[in-house]
Structure formats: structure tokens, C-alpha cells
Amino acid sequence: MPAKKYRVAVIGRTGKGNYGHGLDTCWLKVPNVEIVAVSDDDETGRAAAVKRLKAPQAYADYRQMLDKEKPDIAAICPRWPDVHPEMVLACADRGIHMFCEKPLARTLAEADVMVEACERKHVKCAIAHQTRYSPRVKIVKEMITSGQLGDIVELRGNGKEDARGGGEDMMVLGTHIFDLMRHFAGDARWCFARCNVEGRKALIAEAREAREPIGPILGDHVTAQYGFDGLTLGTFFTHKAKAGAGKRYSLEIRGTKGQVQMGFGVFAPTYYSDDVSWMHGQSKTAWQPITSNGLNKPETLDTKAIDNGNIWIVNDLIDAIEKDRLPLDGVHDGRAALEMILAVYESHRQDKAVELPLKNRNHPLAKA
């Protein structure tokens, strides 16, 4: 355990993204930190956070909190990304490291400014892509690197396909899928995509704001393909499902020697098949589970006690600070996942494949 005890300030916004998916309470389970203050411009929400986090100080203005408390780390908890840029810049300018909820931002222009600020001030910013930190994902990565899956031919990701199916699902939950695609296959080089509305090609004029301020969205049915180096093709699909909504949120990795199917979360079910035909029935063995200990080995970690992926992220962030390295999933990764999302709209707008990195750093659906 590091000798230093890190001072943490929590930034929340009740009713406007709240405290994200547990980005506030995860700090209570990390021994070498102390929550010194919480900020929330909602009085009732602020009082509840003080009680929940046992915070000794509370502020309505997060900037005032940062100036007075001078924390080592700030938790940028709101789920809504409309305030992420200003919060990240405020922390970076003060030399404060960060743990930020996803998605990182609404546009690449915003993300570029955030990345530049973190680099300029030499601060670490981890992004809440929890599955990236899964010990099971680490095993899958090792299997790919060792050649056990052969050449990776295709990565197939499905969104949650609930009421948010289409553009909203892609932005809110697709970011996890794209983050893992990059982890397994490297950066995407191109994207070709189509957005549909009620079975027809969507018009750019039909772009609308989502229920939350995540930027313009389009389509109730999105299909996208991505080209990676080598043979690898990435596919993403989401629609408003009439059957099985929420059941297909997963990533499939197809290789020439076998395949992996995995869900999302630190201990999401993950399985391997050595069937080179991908036909689920011609394999030498049945589907084999992948645990933190490897292929077809018992899980020895306490999956109930440490199932909150944010704890893994926080511990890695502290280690990154101690060793002056990038977090396993940082602000650059958050920007790259966002770029894969916005490439869908840019491809749809131009009606052709687009190269990545995108030249257009504004939102492709934004009105001129």
C-alpha cells in the first residue's frame, strides 16, 4: 500500500447526471484515500451525499471546493457529459488527477481540449469503462496475444437494444463496446455506417436531442463496420428491440482458431470455444468459462465483494499516479471510443466510408 493517503473530492449533480454509476461510493472501499469534500449544486442532493460519503465538507460550487480543499484526486461523477469538459479543465488547471464518468464528452472538439489540458498539466484522468479492468478481459487479451484464437477476423458488438436502441444506446452504452474493440484490435482505421428510422434511411434533419444532454442522436437502428489493421473487421449493431431487449449486450471475438463471447462488467460471463467453424456444435469441447485464473479454471476472487469495477479503476489510477504512467483506460481512450461513435454519424452524413482519425472534430449532426 502506498504510504501517501490521497485526498479525494467528489463532484456530483443531483438531477443532472447525479453521481454516475457509483463513482462516489467506490472511494469508501479503497483504504489509502479519504474523501475530504463533496460538491453538488442541489441542496437536498448535497445533504444526502454528505451522509452517504461521510464527507466532512460540502460545497454548492465545485470550483470553490477544488480551490479550498486542494484534493489530490477529483471524482467527476455526473453521468451527463455536457459538463465533463469544464470540470476536467478545472481540475487539470489546478493539477488535480481525475476519475471521470463516461462518455467523455459530446464532441471531438471538446475531447481534444480535455486531452490537451491533461497532457499540458501532466495529470492522470481515468475513464469509467469498467469492463476494461476486468481480470477476465486480461485473460482474453493474453489468449489473443499468444495466438490461441488465431487471426482475429471479426469483433461483433451488440448494444443493449432497449428503449434507447439506436443512437442513444450507441452513445451511452456503445462506448464500452468500442473501448474493448480497441483494446483487442488496436485503433480503428475506417468506418462505414447507416442509421435508419422506422426501416428507412434516416434524414440528417431528423437528428434530435436525447433525453439526456449527450449531443444530437439519430436513428432507432444503427449498423456500423470498422476496419482495423490486418484481417480484423468490427461490427456494431443496435435497434429498439421488440424481443430480447437488454439480453444481447455483449461482444463476440471471432478468430480462425476459436472464439470468445463476453458480457460487460468486471465479472461478466466470458466463454471460449475452439470451434473453428463458429457453428456451436462442431467443437472438440463444450464452451469453456474464462475466469480471472484462466481458461476453464475455478474463480477464486470474491465476485460479490469486489464486483464494483470502479474500485479496480481507482486502484489503477493511484498506481498510475505513483508510477507516473497512463491509466489502463484514460482520457485518450475515452476520446478514441467517442470518435468511433461519431464516425457512424459522419459516415451516414457523407454516405460513404470515412477515415479515422476524423477530420471533422465537430458533431456530424450539429446544425450549421
N, C-alpha and C positions, 0 to 999 in steps of 0.2 A: 504494500500500500504506500502511495506517495506520502512523504512527510507533510506536504502542504495540505491545508484544508481550504478548499475552494469556496469562495463566496458567490452565491447564485441569486440573481434577481429574476423574478418571474413576471412576464408581461402577458396579460390576458385582456380580453374584450368581451364581457358578457353581452350576449345577444347579437354579437357581430363577429362570430368565429370562435367565441368563448375561449377555452384553453386547449383547443385541439383535441387530439386523441391521447390524453394522458401525459402531455408534455410538462405538466405542472407537478403531478404527484410522483412521477418516476424518481425525482430527486430525493424523496424521503427514503428510498431503498438503496441509496448509494452512501457508503459510510464516510467518504472523505470530502463531503460537501456540506454546506449549511445554507439554507435559504434565509437570506437576510432581509428580503422585502418582496412585496408584490405590488403591481400596479394594475388598475382597472378603472376606466372612467365611469363605470356603473357602480353606484354606491352599494346597492344590495349585493351585487356580484363580488365586489371588493371585500365586503364583510365576510361573505361565505368563503372566499379564497383564503383570507387570514385564518379563519377557523380550520379549514381543510389542510392548509400547509403549515400551520403553526408559525406564521410569519411574524416577526417582531415589529415590522414597519409596513405601512401601506400608503400608497400614493394614487392620486387620480391621474397624474401626468407621468408617463413612463420616463420622459426625458429628465424630469426633476429627480426621479428615483435614481437614474443612472448617475447623475451628477453628484448627488448627495451620498449615495451608498457605495459608489465606485466598486461594483462587483467584478469578479474575475470572469464570470460567465453569465450570459443572459439567456433565458428560455423565451423564445419568440413563439408563443403558443397559438395565437389565433389561426383558425382553420382558413379564414378568408385571406387570400393573398394580396388584396388591394393595399394593405398597409405593410406588407413584408418589406418592400424596398426602403421605405422611410425608416423602419425600425432597424433593419440591417445596417443602413448607413449611419444611423445614430449610434449604434453600438460600435461599429468599425471605427468611426471618427474618435471614439473615446478609448480605443484599444481593448475593447471587450470581446472575448470569444463568444460564440453563439451556438445554440441548438434551435433550428428553425423548422416549423411545420411545413409540409408540402401542400400544394405545389409551390415552387419557389416564388414565382411571380406570374403576371398576366401576359407580359410581352418579353421578347428577347432584348429589347432596348433596356427595359427595367433590369433584367437579369445581368446584362453586360455591366451596368453601373454597379450592381451589387458585387459581382466578381472582382471588378477593378478596385473597389473600395477595400475588400478583404485582402487582396494582394498588396495594395499600397500600404495598408496599415499592419500587414503581417499578422492577421488574426485568423483563427480557425472558425469555420462555420459548417456544422454537421446538419444534414437534412434528414427528415423523419421518414426515410424509406426503410422501414423496419426489417422487411424480409432480407434485404441485402446483408444484414448482420447475422442471419441465421447460421448456426453451425452446420445445418444440413445443406445449405447453399454452398458452404465451403467445401463440403464433400463432393457435391455435384461438380464444382469448378475443378477439383482435383481429378475427378474421373474424366472430364473433358481434356484437361491438360495432359493426362497420362495416355490418352488415346483410346480409353476403354469404350467410348461411344463412337469411335471412328471419326470421319469427317462430319462436322455439323452441317447438315443440309438445310434444316428449317427450324425456326423458332415460331411457335404458334401461340398467340396470346388472346384470351377472351376477356372482355370486360365483365362487370358484374351483371349487366343487362337487366337491371331493374327499371324503375320508373325514370331513372336518369339515363337510360340507354341511348346511345348516340354520342353527341358532342360533350354533354355534361359528364357522362360516365368516363369518356376518354380523358378529360382533364382531371377529374377528381381521383379516379382510381387507376386509369391507364398509366399514370406516371410511374406507378410501381412496376408495371409490366415492362415499360420501356427502359426503366433503370436496370432491371435484371437482364433484358436483352443485351444491353451494352456491356454488362458485367461478363456475360458469357461469350459474346461475339465481337466486342470492340465497338467503335463508333460506326453508326450507320452512314453510308455514303450517298444514298439517294432515297427518295420516297415517291411512290405513286399511289394516289388515294382517290376515293369517291365518297361523297356524302349524299345520302338520299333522304327524302321526306315523303312518307306515305307511298313508297315504291317508285318514286321518280327522282331524277337528279335534282338536288336542291339548288335553288337560286341564291346567289350571294345576298340578294335583297331580303332573303328570309332569315338571315342571321339575327339572333336575338340575345338579350342578356339572360343569363341563367338565374336560377332562384337565389344564388349567392354570387357576389361580385368576383367572378373568376375570369372575366373578359367575355367577349362575344362567343357564342357557340352556334353550331349549325348541324342539322340532321338528327333524325331518330334512328339512323342506320349508317354506320361508318365502317368502311373496309379500307385497309391500308397495307401496302407492302413496302419493305425496306431492304435495300441491298447492303450487305456487309462485305468485308474482304473475303476472298476465297469463294466457296460454294454457298455460303450461308444466306438464306432468304428469311426475312422476318415478316410475319403476318399478324395483323391485329384486327379484331372484329368485335363490334358491339351493336346491339339493337335493343329496342324495347320489347322484351320477350313476352309472348303470351303464355309460354310454358317454360318451366325451369328457371325462372328469373332468380338470379343470385346463386345459381348452382354451378355455373361453368367458369367462374372467376379463377383462372389458372394459366399456367404456362407449360407448354409441351416442347421438349427439346428432342428433335429427331436427328439421329446420327446414322451413319452407314453400318455401324455395328450394334446399335441398340437405341433405346430412347428413355427419356425421363419425363415423368409427369409430376407437377408440383403445384401446390396451392400457395397461398400467401399468409405470412405470419412467421414468427420465429420457429415455431414447431409445426408448421403446416404439413399435412401428409405429403410425402415425397416418395415416389416409386421408380424402380428401374426394370426394364425388360430387355433381354438380349435378343429379341426377335428382330432380325434384320429386315423382315418384310413389313414391319409395323402393323401386322394384321391381328394381333392379340389372340393367339391361339396356336401359332406355329413355333413358339419359342421353346428353348430347351428346358427352361424353368418358368415357374409362375412369376407374376410380378413380385419383385422383392423390395421390401421397405428400405429406405435410406434414413439412417438416424445420425446423430452427431458423432457416433462412433464408427460409422462407415456403412457399407452395403450389407444388409441382412443381419445386422448386429443389434443387440438389445439397446434401448435408450436408457442411459444411466443418469442423465440430467433430470432434475426435478422440474418437469414441464409445467407444473402448476405454480411453483414458487417463482420461477423466472420466465414466465410467458410474456411479460411486457417487453417488447423489443426496444422500447425507449431506454431501458436500463442498459442494454447492450450498447446502444448508441452513445449514451452518456459516458460509460466507462471507456469506450474507444476515443471519444473526444478528449477526455482528460489525458489519456495516454498519448494522443496526438500533440497535445499542448506540451506535455512533459518531454517528448522526444522531438519536438519541432518537425512534425511530418503532417501530411494532409490526412484528414479523417478518411475512413474507409468509404464514406459516401458524403461528399461535401458540396459546396456551392457550385463547383464546376459540374458535378454530376447532376445536380438539380437543374442547371441550365441546359445540359445536354438532353435530359428527359423532356423538358419543356420544348426544346427545339424539335424533337420527334413528333410531338403533339401538333405544334403549329405548322410543321411541314405538311401535315394532312390537309390543312386549310389552304396552304399556298399551292399545293398540287391541284386541289379541287378548283381553286380560283383560276389557275393557268391551264387547267385541263391537260396536264402532262406531268411527267416525272420531273422532280426538282432535285438539284444537287444540295447536299449538306456539307459544310455549314450554309445556312440560308443567307442570301444577300439581303433580303428584306428583314430588318430587325423589328419592324412594327407588326402589329397584329394583322394578319392577312384579311380578316373580316372587318377591320375598322373602316368606317366611312371616311372618305377623303375630305 
